Amino acid sequence: MTFRLMLLAATMMVPRMAQSQTNDDFVKGADVGFLTAQEQRGVRFHDREGRERDCLELLKNDYQIGAVRMRVWVDPKGGSCDKHELLAMGRRAKALGMQLMVDFHYADSWADPAKQPIPKAWQGHSYRQMQQDLRRHTVDVLSLLKQNGIAPRWVQVGNETANGLLWPVGHIKEHPEQYAGFIRTGYDAVKEVFPEAIVIVHLDRGHKQSLYDWNLDILRQHGARWDMVGMSLYPYWAMKDHPKLVADDIITDCMANIRHVSEKYGCDVMIVETGYEVDEAHPEVMDEGRRQLARVIREAQTETGGRCRGVFYWEPQCLPGGYRLGAFDSNAAPTAIMDGFLDQDEPQ
């Protein structure tokens, strides 16, 4: 073989090698922010055979879940989702060899596209003061982890910030430059403590490309930085809001958006939230959830050019009754939905 042919053959092999390496690093994860409170209420988790199991161990060893995601609030009532609960879960995850994602809400409770409330201790502060509040809080929480030997692989600076955060000061329509400034401040604060951590900007409605163009263009225009874009993907909620939508079309659009975002902004993407309906009276509903989850994981690995780095299920260990899109049944055991983590290589 001539040198030229050898060089050509070697060049043709590179994409396959790179694809294999990225697929090996693909992460399956679970947000388990409710788990501590569930355990404190006496919930005991079981596998499909009815054997009592530690929930994290069950997720890892039976369903290939290698990472946990934990939200953290600034000053929550009762301490739920505070930095100490985060540390305790981080220790448990580390003991099992699981990676950690930290999700800063920058609020005392829930923050999402419909609400981004300013923490009580930060109210009345100017934009510049609030930047310092955000920085101090981020550094304080992450320093606690670092002092205890816990290094998160990913850190979200804000939760589903489609419309900005810390309203009205950081509302994207009212003060786009201040929204970007908060994201930039969060990015810098994370890197101050953990330079190697992957900083995520997280938006909802992963199937809606126009939202991502609008929001991320504003961030880029005003000098914000990020390492990865996080997406929420919920066919169930999208169809509730728009009954004419179809679940498979929503998934298809999300995969196209992952390719679009990664190319346009030059960054990796991760589905940091997804979930599917549990209906114990109708097993076919869970079978459909399994199929959709399996498809999402499969195509995230094979249809995004290696740019989607993982899929996280939001609160799979939730039991029916309170939240419809967990993945466990009323006996605190996995439903068929969880098999979607295992069978994504099967034809659907």
C-alpha positions, 0 to 999 in steps of 0.5 A: 500500500502506498503512503497516500493510500495508507494516509487515506485509510487512516483518515477514514478510520478517525470518525469511527474511532471518535464515535466509539470513544464518545459513545463510551462516555455517554451518560445515563442519569437521574435527578433524585432531588426528592429522594432524601425526603422520601427516605425520611418519610419511610419509603422503602424501595424494591426491585422488580422481584420485591427485594428491598434495595437502596434506591441509588444502588438499584438505579446504578446496578440494575439500570446502568444509571451512572450519574445523579442530578441534584437541585440546590436552593438558596435558603429553602424552608426546612432545609430541603434541597439545601447545600447540606442535602446536596453534600450528603447525596454527593457522598452517596453517589461518590461511594457508588462510583456515580457522577454528580450534576449540580442544578442551581435554581438561584431561588429559595424554591422552584425556578422554571420558565413560569417563575424565577423568584429572587431569594428573600435574602437578595430582594431589594438588591441592585443588579450589581449586588445581585451578581455578587449574591449569585457568585457568593452562593455558587462559590459557597455551595461548591466549596463545601463540596470541594472541602469534602472531596466531592467534585461535580462533573457538571454544574447548571447555572440556572434551571430552565432559564428560557425567560431569564432568571431572578425576575424582574432584574434578570428577565430576558425580555426586560433586561437581556444584558442582565440575564446574560450577566448573571449567566456569565457570573455563574460561569466564572464562579463555577470555574473559580472552584472547579475549573474542570467542571462543565457549565450548563445553560438549561432551557426547557422545550428541547423540541423548540428550535426557535426558543434556543436560537432566541435565548442563546443568541441573546446570551452570546450577544451580551457576552455570556459563556457556557460549556454545554446546553442542557435541554428538557424533553417532555413529550407528555407536557408538550402534548398537554399544551398542544394536543395536535403534537405527536410524541414521536415528532417531538422526539424527532424535533429534539434530535434535530435541535440538538444537532442544530444547537451543537453546530451553531454554538459549537458546544455539546448538548445534554438532555438533563430532564425527561420523563414518561407517564406512569399509569398502573391501571393501563400497562400499555401506557408504561410500555409506550413510555419505555419505548419513547425513553429507549428511542430518546437514549438510542438516538441521542447516541446515534443521531447527533454526531456524538454531540449529545452527551447523555440523558437524565430522567427527572425523579424516576423514583417518584411514586404515582399519585403526586407526580405522573412522570416518575418511573416507579409504581405504588410499591416503590418498584421500577415500572416497565419505563425503566427498561428503556435505559436497557433496551435502547439498542433494540429496534422499536 
